[in-house]
Amino acid sequence: MKNSFTFRQFVIEHDRCAMKVGTDGVLLGAWADLSGSSLILDIGCGSGLIALMAAQRAPYASVWGIDVDAPSVGQARQNVLNSPFSERIQILECDARTYSPGVLFNHILCNPPFYTEHTLPPDDARMRARHTASLSLECLLENAGRILAAKGTFSLILPYLTAERFITHALAKGWYAVRTCQVYTVAHKPPKRMLLTLSRTMPERAGNETLVLQDKSGGRSAEYTSLCADFYLDRT
């Protein structure tokens, strides 16, 4: 795996991060509706990818990122410092369960880890599995609600079946899925991921979308290319 990824306006180094740059983070950073958001939080910011994408897309917003992993925080800070958005992003080492920023965010973003200890190599399991063990999706929802403005929104990406269960749980807790997107790797197979945005304000009409990542030749589909056009470099 490469130690760095070059995007149009910034570079991400991730060799010291528990969470590496991947398609899921790029999708969330490009898809979430940040319009009108002046204060944005990325929970579990890892390398700082989503925070940097948010800063690029919302040029008048302040963006904060938090993570419990010290090496990731250090690398995210360096990535931010090397970017054009360093004055609008701050990265903090802290636990989402005890985080008390003293402000309420307009939009919270999160690309939570999906793995469990049983699916990881032994050398990585202890370090990474603590995230899922200590910050379940239910706990994540509760703590996002603590620091989100009353009319704020919470966007995340999850495995498709997990997302369906999570939406049901969230509804029972007073949250509504105001926008969803089923993500397919290829058109003829079941969806792999779901992008979703939650709010505690009931929408007049929820938005439901689909996204296919690969075209028939195995390259990026036109819709995927369009979604990420401001970030991915052109392929030559």
Beta strands, then each sheet from edge to edge (+ up, - down):
strand 1: 4-6
strand 2: 11-13
strand 3: 39-43
strand 4: 62-67
strand 5: 89-93
strand 6: 105-110
strand 7: 148-159
strand 8: 176-184
strand 9: 193-199
strand 10: 207-212
sheet 1: 1+ 2-
sheet 2: 5+ 4+ 3+ 6+ 7+ 9- 8+ 10+
end
